[in-house]
Amino acid sequence: MNKKTVILLVFTLFMWYTGIKGTMFVLSNPDFAYNGLPLWGVHCILAGYLLIGVAITIMTISSWAKSRHSGHAA
């Protein structure tokens, strides 16, 4: 694995972790408002984090699939 892949992987894991943990926190605290931000705003941000995580995961998997033919194991 090269440095770029490792950084991308860490960033993706952070996005997944933030999105999932944040969603769990909001769901367990329904009256929670983050710094005066309405609840739907929090959900939009968390959904964005998850979508970015999903997008990066898909891009990473597709790039791994392309590099497979050069002898790299996914």
Biopython code that builds the backbone (N, CA, C, O; Angstrom):
import numpy as np
from Bio.PDB.StructureBuilder import StructureBuilder

atoms = [
    (1, "MET", "N", (0.843, -1.195, 0.000)),
    (1, "MET", "CA", (0.000, 0.000, 0.000)),
    (1, "MET", "C", (0.879, 1.246, 0.000)),
    (1, "MET", "O", (1.834, 1.347, 0.769)),
    (2, "ASN", "N", (0.547, 2.173, -0.857)),
    (2, "ASN", "CA", (1.312, 3.419, -0.857)),
    (2, "ASN", "C", (0.716, 4.413, 0.147)),
    (2, "ASN", "O", (-0.352, 4.184, 0.713)),
    (3, "LYS", "N", (1.419, 5.497, 0.345)),
    (3, "LYS", "CA", (1.019, 6.481, 1.365)),
    (3, "LYS", "C", (-0.354, 7.087, 1.059)),
    (3, "LYS", "O", (-1.154, 7.310, 1.968)),
    (4, "LYS", "N", (-0.621, 7.347, -0.210)),
    (4, "LYS", "CA", (-1.894, 7.947, -0.612)),
    (4, "LYS", "C", (-3.073, 7.042, -0.240)),
    (4, "LYS", "O", (-4.100, 7.517, 0.245)),
    (5, "THR", "N", (-2.916, 5.743, -0.471)),
    (5, "THR", "CA", (-3.973, 4.792, -0.141)),
    (5, "THR", "C", (-4.231, 4.753, 1.352)),
    (5, "THR", "O", (-5.382, 4.699, 1.783)),
    (6, "VAL", "N", (-3.161, 4.779, 2.151)),
    (6, "VAL", "CA", (-3.298, 4.735, 3.608)),
    (6, "VAL", "C", (-4.027, 5.985, 4.109)),
    (6, "VAL", "O", (-4.926, 5.887, 4.944)),
    (7, "ILE", "N", (-3.641, 7.153, 3.603)),
    (7, "ILE", "CA", (-4.288, 8.407, 4.000)),
    (7, "ILE", "C", (-5.767, 8.377, 3.631)),
    (7, "ILE", "O", (-6.618, 8.781, 4.424)),
    (8, "LEU", "N", (-6.071, 7.896, 2.418)),
    (8, "LEU", "CA", (-7.450, 7.794, 1.962)),
    (8, "LEU", "C", (-8.251, 6.849, 2.850)),
    (8, "LEU", "O", (-9.401, 7.130, 3.189)),
    (9, "LEU", "N", (-7.641, 5.733, 3.222)),
    (9, "LEU", "CA", (-8.301, 4.756, 4.078)),
    (9, "LEU", "C", (-8.606, 5.336, 5.454)),
    (9, "LEU", "O", (-9.708, 5.162, 5.976)),
    (10, "VAL", "N", (-7.635, 6.021, 6.037)),
    (10, "VAL", "CA", (-7.833, 6.638, 7.354)),
    (10, "VAL", "C", (-8.944, 7.695, 7.281)),
    (10, "VAL", "O", (-9.805, 7.760, 8.158)),
    (11, "PHE", "N", (-8.914, 8.519, 6.226)),
    (11, "PHE", "CA", (-9.925, 9.553, 6.041)),
    (11, "PHE", "C", (-11.312, 8.924, 5.903)),
    (11, "PHE", "O", (-12.278, 9.407, 6.494)),
    (12, "THR", "N", (-11.408, 7.843, 5.119)),
    (12, "THR", "CA", (-12.681, 7.154, 4.919)),
    (12, "THR", "C", (-13.202, 6.585, 6.228)),
    (12, "THR", "O", (-14.382, 6.731, 6.548)),
    (13, "LEU", "N", (-12.315, 5.932, 6.992)),
    (13, "LEU", "CA", (-12.719, 5.379, 8.281)),
    (13, "LEU", "C", (-13.198, 6.484, 9.217)),
    (13, "LEU", "O", (-14.169, 6.304, 9.953)),
    (14, "PHE", "N", (-12.510, 7.637, 9.188)),
    (14, "PHE", "CA", (-12.928, 8.770, 10.012)),
    (14, "PHE", "C", (-14.327, 9.242, 9.615)),
    (14, "PHE", "O", (-15.151, 9.542, 10.479)),
    (15, "MET", "N", (-14.594, 9.309, 8.307)),
    (15, "MET", "CA", (-15.907, 9.739, 7.832)),
    (15, "MET", "C", (-16.999, 8.761, 8.269)),
    (15, "MET", "O", (-18.049, 9.172, 8.762)),
    (16, "TRP", "N", (-16.738, 7.462, 8.082)),
    (16, "TRP", "CA", (-17.699, 6.448, 8.514)),
    (16, "TRP", "C", (-17.932, 6.547, 10.017)),
    (16, "TRP", "O", (-19.075, 6.553, 10.475)),
    (17, "TYR", "N", (-16.831, 6.626, 10.791)),
    (17, "TYR", "CA", (-16.920, 6.670, 12.244)),
    (17, "TYR", "C", (-17.711, 7.898, 12.710)),
    (17, "TYR", "O", (-18.597, 7.791, 13.558)),
    (18, "THR", "N", (-17.380, 9.061, 12.146)),
    (18, "THR", "CA", (-18.055, 10.303, 12.527)),
    (18, "THR", "C", (-19.547, 10.232, 12.190)),
    (18, "THR", "O", (-20.396, 10.597, 13.003)),
    (19, "GLY", "N", (-19.848, 9.764, 10.998)),
    (19, "GLY", "CA", (-21.244, 9.673, 10.576)),
    (19, "GLY", "C", (-22.048, 8.722, 11.445)),
    (19, "GLY", "O", (-23.149, 9.053, 11.884)),
    (20, "ILE", "N", (-21.496, 7.536, 11.691)),
    (20, "ILE", "CA", (-22.222, 6.526, 12.463)),
    (20, "ILE", "C", (-22.328, 6.928, 13.938)),
    (20, "ILE", "O", (-23.410, 6.870, 14.522)),
    (21, "LYS", "N", (-21.194, 7.339, 14.543)),
    (21, "LYS", "CA", (-21.216, 7.748, 15.943)),
    (21, "LYS", "C", (-22.125, 8.948, 16.149)),
    (21, "LYS", "O", (-22.898, 8.994, 17.106)),
    (22, "GLY", "N", (-22.031, 9.916, 15.250)),
    (22, "GLY", "CA", (-22.865, 11.116, 15.351)),
    (22, "GLY", "C", (-24.341, 10.780, 15.235)),
    (22, "GLY", "O", (-25.166, 11.312, 15.977)),
    (23, "THR", "N", (-24.672, 9.891, 14.295)),
    (23, "THR", "CA", (-26.064, 9.475, 14.129)),
    (23, "THR", "C", (-26.568, 8.783, 15.383)),
    (23, "THR", "O", (-27.681, 9.054, 15.835)),
    (24, "MET", "N", (-25.758, 7.885, 15.957)),
    (24, "MET", "CA", (-26.148, 7.200, 17.186)),
    (24, "MET", "C", (-26.360, 8.201, 18.324)),
    (24, "MET", "O", (-27.306, 8.073, 19.102)),
    (25, "PHE", "N", (-25.470, 9.201, 18.415)),
    (25, "PHE", "CA", (-25.586, 10.204, 19.473)),
    (25, "PHE", "C", (-26.867, 11.013, 19.315)),
    (25, "PHE", "O", (-27.590, 11.245, 20.284)),
    (26, "VAL", "N", (-27.143, 11.443, 18.075)),
    (26, "VAL", "CA", (-28.344, 12.240, 17.828)),
    (26, "VAL", "C", (-29.597, 11.407, 18.110)),
    (26, "VAL", "O", (-30.561, 11.905, 18.691)),
    (27, "LEU", "N", (-29.576, 10.142, 17.696)),
    (27, "LEU", "CA", (-30.742, 9.295, 17.930)),
    (27, "LEU", "C", (-30.962, 9.037, 19.411)),
    (27, "LEU", "O", (-32.104, 8.900, 19.848)),
    (28, "SER", "N", (-29.886, 8.967, 20.195)),
    (28, "SER", "CA", (-30.027, 8.726, 21.622)),
    (28, "SER", "C", (-30.319, 10.016, 22.398)),
    (28, "SER", "O", (-30.675, 9.963, 23.575)),
    (29, "ASN", "N", (-30.169, 11.176, 21.739)),
    (29, "ASN", "CA", (-30.474, 12.477, 22.352)),
    (29, "ASN", "C", (-31.375, 13.272, 21.414)),
    (29, "ASN", "O", (-30.912, 14.205, 20.758)),
    (30, "PRO", "N", (-32.657, 12.916, 21.343)),
    (30, "PRO", "CA", (-33.536, 13.537, 20.340)),
    (30, "PRO", "C", (-33.713, 15.040, 20.512)),
    (30, "PRO", "O", (-34.032, 15.732, 19.545)),
    (31, "ASP", "N", (-33.510, 15.563, 21.728)),
    (31, "ASP", "CA", (-33.697, 17.000, 21.935)),
    (31, "ASP", "C", (-32.389, 17.770, 21.775)),
    (31, "ASP", "O", (-32.310, 18.953, 22.108)),
    (32, "PHE", "N", (-31.366, 17.090, 21.262)),
    (32, "PHE", "CA", (-30.038, 17.668, 21.140)),
    (32, "PHE", "C", (-29.971, 18.654, 19.971)),
    (32, "PHE", "O", (-30.429, 18.360, 18.867)),
    (33, "ALA", "N", (-29.395, 19.822, 20.234)),
    (33, "ALA", "CA", (-29.128, 20.780, 19.157)),
    (33, "ALA", "C", (-27.674, 21.215, 19.290)),
    (33, "ALA", "O", (-27.277, 21.752, 20.323)),
    (34, "TYR", "N", (-26.888, 20.987, 18.258)),
    (34, "TYR", "CA", (-25.450, 21.242, 18.304)),
    (34, "TYR", "C", (-25.163, 22.715, 18.062)),
    (34, "TYR", "O", (-25.343, 23.211, 16.950)),
    (35, "ASN", "N", (-24.717, 23.415, 19.101)),
    (35, "ASN", "CA", (-24.395, 24.851, 19.019)),
    (35, "ASN", "C", (-25.526, 25.656, 18.370)),
    (35, "ASN", "O", (-25.274, 26.544, 17.556)),
    (36, "GLY", "N", (-26.754, 25.345, 18.728)),
    (36, "GLY", "CA", (-27.893, 26.074, 18.183)),
    (36, "GLY", "C", (-28.298, 25.620, 16.790)),
    (36, "GLY", "O", (-29.241, 26.163, 16.215)),
    (37, "LEU", "N", (-27.599, 24.631, 16.240)),
    (37, "LEU", "CA", (-27.941, 24.106, 14.921)),
    (37, "LEU", "C", (-29.166, 23.201, 15.067)),
    (37, "LEU", "O", (-29.178, 22.324, 15.931)),
    (38, "PRO", "N", (-30.191, 23.397, 14.243)),
    (38, "PRO", "CA", (-31.376, 22.532, 14.356)),
    (38, "PRO", "C", (-31.041, 21.074, 14.046)),
    (38, "PRO", "O", (-30.050, 20.774, 13.379)),
    (39, "LEU", "N", (-31.883, 20.186, 14.541)),
    (39, "LEU", "CA", (-31.628, 18.748, 14.446)),
    (39, "LEU", "C", (-31.500, 18.295, 12.992)),
    (39, "LEU", "O", (-30.644, 17.469, 12.676)),
    (40, "TRP", "N", (-32.349, 18.832, 12.098)),
    (40, "TRP", "CA", (-32.257, 18.413, 10.690)),
    (40, "TRP", "C", (-30.919, 18.819, 10.095)),
    (40, "TRP", "O", (-30.404, 18.138, 9.208)),
    (41, "GLY", "N", (-30.352, 19.920, 10.571)),
    (41, "GLY", "CA", (-29.035, 20.343, 10.100)),
    (41, "GLY", "C", (-27.959, 19.348, 10.501)),
    (41, "GLY", "O", (-27.075, 19.016, 9.712)),
    (42, "VAL", "N", (-28.047, 18.872, 11.753)),
    (42, "VAL", "CA", (-27.100, 17.860, 12.233)),
    (42, "VAL", "C", (-27.214, 16.609, 11.377)),
    (42, "VAL", "O", (-26.203, 16.038, 10.967)),
    (43, "HIS", "N", (-28.450, 16.180, 11.106)),
    (43, "HIS", "CA", (-28.658, 14.986, 10.285)),
    (43, "HIS", "C", (-28.110, 15.172, 8.874)),
    (43, "HIS", "O", (-27.554, 14.238, 8.298)),
    (44, "CYS", "N", (-28.261, 16.366, 8.317)),
    (44, "CYS", "CA", (-27.725, 16.635, 6.970)),
    (44, "CYS", "C", (-26.206, 16.513, 6.958)),
    (44, "CYS", "O", (-25.632, 15.924, 6.042)),
    (45, "ILE", "N", (-25.553, 17.074, 7.984)),
    (45, "ILE", "CA", (-24.091, 16.998, 8.074)),
    (45, "ILE", "C", (-23.644, 15.544, 8.209)),
    (45, "ILE", "O", (-22.717, 15.109, 7.526)),
    (46, "LEU", "N", (-24.308, 14.793, 9.095)),
    (46, "LEU", "CA", (-23.937, 13.391, 9.308)),
    (46, "LEU", "C", (-24.185, 12.565, 8.055)),
    (46, "LEU", "O", (-23.380, 11.699, 7.709)),
    (47, "ALA", "N", (-25.293, 12.828, 7.375)),
    (47, "ALA", "CA", (-25.574, 12.114, 6.125)),
    (47, "ALA", "C", (-24.502, 12.433, 5.092)),
    (47, "ALA", "O", (-24.097, 11.564, 4.319)),
    (48, "GLY", "N", (-24.044, 13.683, 5.082)),
    (48, "GLY", "CA", (-22.962, 14.077, 4.180)),
    (48, "GLY", "C", (-21.686, 13.306, 4.471)),
    (48, "GLY", "O", (-21.017, 12.821, 3.559)),
    (49, "TYR", "N", (-21.353, 13.197, 5.766)),
    (49, "TYR", "CA", (-20.171, 12.420, 6.151)),
    (49, "TYR", "C", (-20.287, 10.981, 5.661)),
    (49, "TYR", "O", (-19.339, 10.438, 5.093)),
    (50, "LEU", "N", (-21.452, 10.360, 5.879)),
    (50, "LEU", "CA", (-21.638, 8.976, 5.448)),
    (50, "LEU", "C", (-21.560, 8.853, 3.932)),
    (50, "LEU", "O", (-20.960, 7.911, 3.414)),
    (51, "LEU", "N", (-22.168, 9.809, 3.215)),
    (51, "LEU", "CA", (-22.125, 9.756, 1.746)),
    (51, "LEU", "C", (-20.704, 9.898, 1.231)),
    (51, "LEU", "O", (-20.307, 9.205, 0.295)),
    (52, "ILE", "N", (-19.924, 10.807, 1.846)),
    (52, "ILE", "CA", (-18.519, 10.957, 1.446)),
    (52, "ILE", "C", (-17.771, 9.659, 1.727)),
    (52, "ILE", "O", (-16.974, 9.206, 0.904)),
    (53, "GLY", "N", (-18.029, 9.056, 2.896)),
    (53, "GLY", "CA", (-17.404, 7.779, 3.240)),
    (53, "GLY", "C", (-17.741, 6.699, 2.229)),
    (53, "GLY", "O", (-16.863, 5.950, 1.802)),
    (54, "VAL", "N", (-19.013, 6.614, 1.843)),
    (54, "VAL", "CA", (-19.453, 5.626, 0.857)),
    (54, "VAL", "C", (-18.777, 5.883, -0.485)),
    (54, "VAL", "O", (-18.286, 4.954, -1.127)),
    (55, "ALA", "N", (-18.753, 7.150, -0.907)),
    (55, "ALA", "CA", (-18.153, 7.488, -2.204)),
    (55, "ALA", "C", (-16.672, 7.126, -2.237)),
    (55, "ALA", "O", (-16.191, 6.545, -3.209)),
    (56, "ILE", "N", (-15.952, 7.473, -1.171)),
    (56, "ILE", "CA", (-14.515, 7.166, -1.128)),
    (56, "ILE", "C", (-14.304, 5.652, -1.098)),
    (56, "ILE", "O", (-13.390, 5.136, -1.740)),
    (57, "THR", "N", (-15.158, 4.941, -0.343)),
    (57, "THR", "CA", (-15.054, 3.479, -0.289)),
    (57, "THR", "C", (-15.234, 2.878, -1.683)),
    (57, "THR", "O", (-14.462, 2.008, -2.087)),
    (58, "ILE", "N", (-16.251, 3.338, -2.422)),
    (58, "ILE", "CA", (-16.507, 2.823, -3.773)),
    (58, "ILE", "C", (-15.330, 3.139, -4.700)),
    (58, "ILE", "O", (-14.892, 2.280, -5.465)),
    (59, "MET", "N", (-14.820, 4.377, -4.628)),
    (59, "MET", "CA", (-13.681, 4.749, -5.472)),
    (59, "MET", "C", (-12.457, 3.907, -5.139)),
    (59, "MET", "O", (-11.728, 3.481, -6.035)),
    (60, "THR", "N", (-12.234, 3.667, -3.847)),
    (60, "THR", "CA", (-11.075, 2.875, -3.426)),
    (60, "THR", "C", (-11.198, 1.443, -3.929)),
    (60, "THR", "O", (-10.233, 0.876, -4.441)),
    (61, "ILE", "N", (-12.390, 0.854, -3.784)),
    (61, "ILE", "CA", (-12.603, -0.523, -4.244)),
    (61, "ILE", "C", (-12.405, -0.613, -5.756)),
    (61, "ILE", "O", (-11.798, -1.563, -6.250)),
    (62, "SER", "N", (-12.919, 0.380, -6.493)),
    (62, "SER", "CA", (-12.767, 0.328, -7.955)),
    (62, "SER", "C", (-11.305, 0.504, -8.362)),
    (62, "SER", "O", (-10.855, -0.110, -9.329)),
    (63, "SER", "N", (-10.558, 1.340, -7.632)),
    (63, "SER", "CA", (-9.140, 1.500, -7.968)),
    (63, "SER", "C", (-8.357, 0.234, -7.615)),
    (63, "SER", "O", (-7.412, -0.130, -8.315)),
    (64, "TRP", "N", (-8.754, -0.437, -6.524)),
    (64, "TRP", "CA", (-8.123, -1.720, -6.186)),
    (64, "TRP", "C", (-8.394, -2.747, -7.275)),
    (64, "TRP", "O", (-7.512, -3.512, -7.664)),
    (65, "ALA", "N", (-9.648, -2.748, -7.765)),
    (65, "ALA", "CA", (-10.017, -3.698, -8.819)),
    (65, "ALA", "C", (-9.176, -3.445, -10.079)),
    (65, "ALA", "O", (-8.761, -4.391, -10.749)),
    (66, "LYS", "N", (-8.927, -2.179, -10.397)),
    (66, "LYS", "CA", (-8.110, -1.842, -11.570)),
    (66, "LYS", "C", (-6.658, -2.254, -11.363)),
    (66, "LYS", "O", (-5.999, -2.699, -12.302)),
    (67, "SER", "N", (-6.158, -2.108, -10.141)),
    (67, "SER", "CA", (-4.745, -2.413, -9.892)),
    (67, "SER", "C", (-4.513, -3.904, -9.662)),
    (67, "SER", "O", (-3.365, -4.336, -9.552)),
    (68, "ARG", "N", (-5.573, -4.689, -9.590)),
    (68, "ARG", "CA", (-5.443, -6.130, -9.376)),
    (68, "ARG", "C", (-4.611, -6.796, -10.457)),
    (68, "ARG", "O", (-3.785, -7.665, -10.178)),
    (69, "HIS", "N", (-4.841, -6.373, -11.712)),
    (69, "HIS", "CA", (-4.148, -7.016, -12.837)),
    (69, "HIS", "C", (-2.642, -6.797, -12.794)),
    (69, "HIS", "O", (-1.894, -7.508, -13.466)),
    (70, "SER", "N", (-2.186, -5.816, -12.007)),
    (70, "SER", "CA", (-0.744, -5.571, -11.911)),
    (70, "SER", "C", (-0.128, -6.349, -10.745)),
    (70, "SER", "O", (1.015, -6.098, -10.361)),
    (71, "GLY", "N", (-0.888, -7.291, -10.185)),
    (71, "GLY", "CA", (-0.331, -8.167, -9.159)),
    (71, "GLY", "C", (-0.653, -7.742, -7.729)),
    (71, "GLY", "O", (-0.197, -8.390, -6.788)),
    (72, "HIS", "N", (-1.418, -6.680, -7.541)),
    (72, "HIS", "CA", (-1.775, -6.235, -6.198)),
    (72, "HIS", "C", (-2.959, -7.041, -5.682)),
    (72, "HIS", "O", (-3.915, -7.299, -6.414)),
    (73, "ALA", "N", (-2.885, -7.429, -4.428)),
    (73, "ALA", "CA", (-4.006, -8.138, -3.803)),
    (73, "ALA", "C", (-4.863, -7.123, -3.069)),
    (73, "ALA", "O", (-4.344, -6.254, -2.368)),
    (74, "ALA", "N", (-6.181, -7.232, -3.230)),
    (74, "ALA", "CA", (-7.088, -6.275, -2.593)),
    (74, "ALA", "C", (-7.272, -6.615, -1.127)),
    (74, "ALA", "O", (-8.002, -5.922, -0.419)),
]
sb = StructureBuilder()
sb.init_structure("model")
sb.init_model(0)
sb.init_chain("A")
sb.init_seg("    ")
for serial, (resi, resn, name, xyz) in enumerate(atoms, 1):
    if name == "N":
        sb.init_residue(resn, " ", resi, " ")
    sb.init_atom(name, np.array(xyz, "f"), 0.0, 1.0, " ", f" {name:<3s}", serial, name[0])
structure = sb.get_structure()
